[in-house]
Amino acid sequence: MGRTHALVLAKAGAKVMVSDISQEDCQKVVDEIQKQGGEALAVKCDVTKKQEIEAMVKKAVEKWGRLDILVNNAGIVQFKPFLELTEEEWNRTLDINLKGYFLCSQACAKEMVKQKSGVIINIASVAMGQIGMGFPGISHYCASKGGIVAMAEALALELAPYNIRVNTIAPGAIDTPMAESTKMDPKALEGTLASIPMHRFGKPEEVSNLVLFLASDESSYMTGSTVVVDGGWVAG
């Protein structure tokens, strides 16, 4: 999804810094954007490391003079029964999926406060508990995604005086590499599709179009919201 978020935002005129732990993967997306006539920069960054995030933000501000939009999209999922889950596996998931969002949000918000404007968009999941759902075998993932929603709501309140909006998108089953493990298992795929009223996986672009809306002034009165994009899964 990160790739399509970057492409959709760039097509709309945003100057995009593409970040990932793989410089090569970042550059591939930047090349796509540039072929479309957009402007982008690839920066390798580990979202669990504060210094790397601060260096990334500094590069963006130095290159373009300001920072208007942050899309927190980094995430991992690992299926593991709760009783077999190790402390290291728990920590790694929470470090990337939740701590990474905290560090990126804080570093970017400090710049946004200076200019009295900005938008932070978090990609969570329907696997967030409460208004979403819980899933067996990924308790650490669910904890991280629920934490993202709670943190975003708190940040929306704290940052509203600075004209910084914070919203969250909760995708369901989206056709990305992360979903491949489900799709490769015929029974798991059948069960997932049976639970989705639209009986299909979503396309990354169907999430990215919402990213664009939340990043734009068209959503100027939205903050602290969590928007579910799941083909009716939660409603069912």
Contacts in CASP RR format, 6 or more apart in sequence:
PFRMAT RR
TARGET T0000
AUTHOR 0000-0000-0000
METHOD contacts of the structure
MODEL  1
MGRTHALVLAKAGAKVMVSDISQEDCQKVVDEIQKQGGEALAVKCDVTKK
QEIEAMVKKAVEKWGRLDILVNNAGIVQFKPFLELTEEEWNRTLDINLKG
YFLCSQACAKEMVKQKSGVIINIASVAMGQIGMGFPGISHYCASKGGIVA
MAEALALELAPYNIRVNTIAPGAIDTPMAESTKMDPKALEGTLASIPMHR
FGKPEEVSNLVLFLASDESSYMTGSTVVVDGGWVAG
1 73 0 8 1.000
1 123 0 8 1.000
1 171 0 8 1.000
1 174 0 8 1.000
1 176 0 8 1.000
1 204 0 8 1.000
1 207 0 8 1.000
1 208 0 8 1.000
2 29 0 8 1.000
2 71 0 8 1.000
2 73 0 8 1.000
2 204 0 8 1.000
2 208 0 8 1.000
3 29 0 8 1.000
3 32 0 8 1.000
3 204 0 8 1.000
4 204 0 8 1.000
4 205 0 8 1.000
4 207 0 8 1.000
4 208 0 8 1.000
5 71 0 8 1.000
5 73 0 8 1.000
5 207 0 8 1.000
5 208 0 8 1.000
5 211 0 8 1.000
6 16 0 8 1.000
6 18 0 8 1.000
6 29 0 8 1.000
6 33 0 8 1.000
6 40 0 8 1.000
7 29 0 8 1.000
7 32 0 8 1.000
7 33 0 8 1.000
7 36 0 8 1.000
7 208 0 8 1.000
8 205 0 8 1.000
8 208 0 8 1.000
8 209 0 8 1.000
8 211 0 8 1.000
8 212 0 8 1.000
9 16 0 8 1.000
9 69 0 8 1.000
9 71 0 8 1.000
9 208 0 8 1.000
9 211 0 8 1.000
9 212 0 8 1.000
9 215 0 8 1.000
10 16 0 8 1.000
10 33 0 8 1.000
10 36 0 8 1.000
10 38 0 8 1.000
10 39 0 8 1.000
10 40 0 8 1.000
11 36 0 8 1.000
11 38 0 8 1.000
12 212 0 8 1.000
12 216 0 8 1.000
13 38 0 8 1.000
14 68 0 8 1.000
14 69 0 8 1.000
14 215 0 8 1.000
15 38 0 8 1.000
15 39 0 8 1.000
15 40 0 8 1.000
15 63 0 8 1.000
15 64 0 8 1.000
16 30 0 8 1.000
16 33 0 8 1.000
16 39 0 8 1.000
16 40 0 8 1.000
16 41 0 8 1.000
17 40 0 8 1.000
17 41 0 8 1.000
17 42 0 8 1.000
17 43 0 8 1.000
17 56 0 8 1.000
17 59 0 8 1.000
17 60 0 8 1.000
17 63 0 8 1.000
18 26 0 8 1.000
18 29 0 8 1.000
18 30 0 8 1.000
18 33 0 8 1.000
18 40 0 8 1.000
18 41 0 8 1.000
18 42 0 8 1.000
18 43 0 8 1.000
19 26 0 8 1.000
19 42 0 8 1.000
19 43 0 8 1.000
19 44 0 8 1.000
19 45 0 8 1.000
19 47 0 8 1.000
19 56 0 8 1.000
20 26 0 8 1.000
20 44 0 8 1.000
20 45 0 8 1.000
20 74 0 8 1.000
21 44 0 8 1.000
21 45 0 8 1.000
21 46 0 8 1.000
22 44 0 8 1.000
23 42 0 8 1.000
23 43 0 8 1.000
23 44 0 8 1.000
26 42 0 8 1.000
26 43 0 8 1.000
26 44 0 8 1.000
27 42 0 8 1.000
29 40 0 8 1.000
29 42 0 8 1.000
30 40 0 8 1.000
30 41 0 8 1.000
30 42 0 8 1.000
33 39 0 8 1.000
33 40 0 8 1.000
34 40 0 8 1.000
41 59 0 8 1.000
41 60 0 8 1.000
41 63 0 8 1.000
43 56 0 8 1.000
43 59 0 8 1.000
44 52 0 8 1.000
45 52 0 8 1.000
45 53 0 8 1.000
45 55 0 8 1.000
45 56 0 8 1.000
46 52 0 8 1.000
47 53 0 8 1.000
47 74 0 8 1.000
47 96 0 8 1.000
47 99 0 8 1.000
47 100 0 8 1.000
47 101 0 8 1.000
47 103 0 8 1.000
47 104 0 8 1.000
48 95 0 8 1.000
48 96 0 8 1.000
48 99 0 8 1.000
48 100 0 8 1.000
48 103 0 8 1.000
50 103 0 8 1.000
50 107 0 8 1.000
53 100 0 8 1.000
53 103 0 8 1.000
53 104 0 8 1.000
53 107 0 8 1.000
54 107 0 8 1.000
56 107 0 8 1.000
57 67 0 8 1.000
57 107 0 8 1.000
57 108 0 8 1.000
57 111 0 8 1.000
60 67 0 8 1.000
61 67 0 8 1.000
61 111 0 8 1.000
66 111 0 8 1.000
66 115 0 8 1.000
67 108 0 8 1.000
67 111 0 8 1.000
67 112 0 8 1.000
67 115 0 8 1.000
67 118 0 8 1.000
68 112 0 8 1.000
68 117 0 8 1.000
68 118 0 8 1.000
68 119 0 8 1.000
69 118 0 8 1.000
69 119 0 8 1.000
69 120 0 8 1.000
69 121 0 8 1.000
69 215 0 8 1.000
70 104 0 8 1.000
70 105 0 8 1.000
70 108 0 8 1.000
70 119 0 8 1.000
70 120 0 8 1.000
70 121 0 8 1.000
71 121 0 8 1.000
71 123 0 8 1.000
71 211 0 8 1.000
71 215 0 8 1.000
72 100 0 8 1.000
72 101 0 8 1.000
72 104 0 8 1.000
72 105 0 8 1.000
72 120 0 8 1.000
72 121 0 8 1.000
72 122 0 8 1.000
72 123 0 8 1.000
72 148 0 8 1.000
73 123 0 8 1.000
74 96 0 8 1.000
74 97 0 8 1.000
74 100 0 8 1.000
74 101 0 8 1.000
75 96 0 8 1.000
75 97 0 8 1.000
76 92 0 8 1.000
76 93 0 8 1.000
76 96 0 8 1.000
76 97 0 8 1.000
76 141 0 8 1.000
77 93 0 8 1.000
77 138 0 8 1.000
77 141 0 8 1.000
77 178 0 8 1.000
78 89 0 8 1.000
78 93 0 8 1.000
78 138 0 8 1.000
78 140 0 8 1.000
78 141 0 8 1.000
79 137 0 8 1.000
79 138 0 8 1.000
79 181 0 8 1.000
80 89 0 8 1.000
80 137 0 8 1.000
80 138 0 8 1.000
80 140 0 8 1.000
81 136 0 8 1.000
81 137 0 8 1.000
82 136 0 8 1.000
82 137 0 8 1.000
82 139 0 8 1.000
85 139 0 8 1.000
85 140 0 8 1.000
89 140 0 8 1.000
90 140 0 8 1.000
93 140 0 8 1.000
93 141 0 8 1.000
93 144 0 8 1.000
94 140 0 8 1.000
94 143 0 8 1.000
94 144 0 8 1.000
97 141 0 8 1.000
97 144 0 8 1.000
97 145 0 8 1.000
97 148 0 8 1.000
98 143 0 8 1.000
98 144 0 8 1.000
98 147 0 8 1.000
98 148 0 8 1.000
98 151 0 8 1.000
101 122 0 8 1.000
101 148 0 8 1.000
101 151 0 8 1.000
102 151 0 8 1.000
105 120 0 8 1.000
105 122 0 8 1.000
105 151 0 8 1.000
105 155 0 8 1.000
105 166 0 8 1.000
108 120 0 8 1.000
109 120 0 8 1.000
109 155 0 8 1.000
109 159 0 8 1.000
109 162 0 8 1.000
109 164 0 8 1.000
112 118 0 8 1.000
112 120 0 8 1.000
112 159 0 8 1.000
112 162 0 8 1.000
112 164 0 8 1.000
113 159 0 8 1.000
113 162 0 8 1.000
113 164 0 8 1.000
116 162 0 8 1.000
116 163 0 8 1.000
117 162 0 8 1.000
117 163 0 8 1.000
117 164 0 8 1.000
118 163 0 8 1.000
118 164 0 8 1.000
118 165 0 8 1.000
119 164 0 8 1.000
119 165 0 8 1.000
119 166 0 8 1.000
119 167 0 8 1.000
119 214 0 8 1.000
119 215 0 8 1.000
120 152 0 8 1.000
120 155 0 8 1.000
120 159 0 8 1.000
120 164 0 8 1.000
120 165 0 8 1.000
120 166 0 8 1.000
120 167 0 8 1.000
121 166 0 8 1.000
121 167 0 8 1.000
121 168 0 8 1.000
121 169 0 8 1.000
121 211 0 8 1.000
121 214 0 8 1.000
121 215 0 8 1.000
122 148 0 8 1.000
122 149 0 8 1.000
122 151 0 8 1.000
122 152 0 8 1.000
122 166 0 8 1.000
122 167 0 8 1.000
122 168 0 8 1.000
122 169 0 8 1.000
123 168 0 8 1.000
123 169 0 8 1.000
123 171 0 8 1.000
123 207 0 8 1.000
124 145 0 8 1.000
124 146 0 8 1.000
124 148 0 8 1.000
124 149 0 8 1.000
124 152 0 8 1.000
124 168 0 8 1.000
124 169 0 8 1.000
124 170 0 8 1.000
124 171 0 8 1.000
124 226 0 8 1.000
125 141 0 8 1.000
125 145 0 8 1.000
125 170 0 8 1.000
125 171 0 8 1.000
125 172 0 8 1.000
126 132 0 8 1.000
126 133 0 8 1.000
126 170 0 8 1.000
126 171 0 8 1.000
126 172 0 8 1.000
126 228 0 8 1.000
126 230 0 8 1.000
126 233 0 8 1.000
126 234 0 8 1.000
127 133 0 8 1.000
127 134 0 8 1.000
127 135 0 8 1.000
127 138 0 8 1.000
127 141 0 8 1.000
127 142 0 8 1.000
127 145 0 8 1.000
128 134 0 8 1.000
128 142 0 8 1.000
128 145 0 8 1.000
128 146 0 8 1.000
128 147 0 8 1.000
128 148 0 8 1.000
128 149 0 8 1.000
128 170 0 8 1.000
128 226 0 8 1.000
129 142 0 8 1.000
129 145 0 8 1.000
129 146 0 8 1.000
130 146 0 8 1.000
130 149 0 8 1.000
131 149 0 8 1.000
131 226 0 8 1.000
131 228 0 8 1.000
131 234 0 8 1.000
132 170 0 8 1.000
132 228 0 8 1.000
132 234 0 8 1.000
133 233 0 8 1.000
133 234 0 8 1.000
134 142 0 8 1.000
135 141 0 8 1.000
135 142 0 8 1.000
145 170 0 8 1.000
148 168 0 8 1.000
149 168 0 8 1.000
149 170 0 8 1.000
149 226 0 8 1.000
152 166 0 8 1.000
152 167 0 8 1.000
152 168 0 8 1.000
152 224 0 8 1.000
152 226 0 8 1.000
153 166 0 8 1.000
153 224 0 8 1.000
153 226 0 8 1.000
155 166 0 8 1.000
156 165 0 8 1.000
156 166 0 8 1.000
156 167 0 8 1.000
156 223 0 8 1.000
156 224 0 8 1.000
157 224 0 8 1.000
159 165 0 8 1.000
159 166 0 8 1.000
160 223 0 8 1.000
165 214 0 8 1.000
165 219 0 8 1.000
165 220 0 8 1.000
165 222 0 8 1.000
165 223 0 8 1.000
165 224 0 8 1.000
166 223 0 8 1.000
166 224 0 8 1.000
167 214 0 8 1.000
167 219 0 8 1.000
167 222 0 8 1.000
167 223 0 8 1.000
167 224 0 8 1.000
167 225 0 8 1.000
167 226 0 8 1.000
167 227 0 8 1.000
168 224 0 8 1.000
168 225 0 8 1.000
168 226 0 8 1.000
168 227 0 8 1.000
169 207 0 8 1.000
169 210 0 8 1.000
169 211 0 8 1.000
169 214 0 8 1.000
169 226 0 8 1.000
169 227 0 8 1.000
169 229 0 8 1.000
170 226 0 8 1.000
170 227 0 8 1.000
170 228 0 8 1.000
170 229 0 8 1.000
170 230 0 8 1.000
171 202 0 8 1.000
171 207 0 8 1.000
171 229 0 8 1.000
171 230 0 8 1.000
172 202 0 8 1.000
172 228 0 8 1.000
172 229 0 8 1.000
172 230 0 8 1.000
172 231 0 8 1.000
172 233 0 8 1.000
173 179 0 8 1.000
173 182 0 8 1.000
173 192 0 8 1.000
173 196 0 8 1.000
173 201 0 8 1.000
173 202 0 8 1.000
173 230 0 8 1.000
173 233 0 8 1.000
174 201 0 8 1.000
174 202 0 8 1.000
174 203 0 8 1.000
174 204 0 8 1.000
174 206 0 8 1.000
174 207 0 8 1.000
175 201 0 8 1.000
175 202 0 8 1.000
175 203 0 8 1.000
175 204 0 8 1.000
176 204 0 8 1.000
179 201 0 8 1.000
181 188 0 8 1.000
182 188 0 8 1.000
182 189 0 8 1.000
182 192 0 8 1.000
183 189 0 8 1.000
183 201 0 8 1.000
193 199 0 8 1.000
193 200 0 8 1.000
193 201 0 8 1.000
195 233 0 8 1.000
195 236 0 8 1.000
196 230 0 8 1.000
196 231 0 8 1.000
196 232 0 8 1.000
196 233 0 8 1.000
197 231 0 8 1.000
197 232 0 8 1.000
197 233 0 8 1.000
197 235 0 8 1.000
197 236 0 8 1.000
198 231 0 8 1.000
198 232 0 8 1.000
200 231 0 8 1.000
202 229 0 8 1.000
202 231 0 8 1.000
206 229 0 8 1.000
207 229 0 8 1.000
210 227 0 8 1.000
210 229 0 8 1.000
213 219 0 8 1.000
214 222 0 8 1.000
214 227 0 8 1.000
228 234 0 8 1.000
END
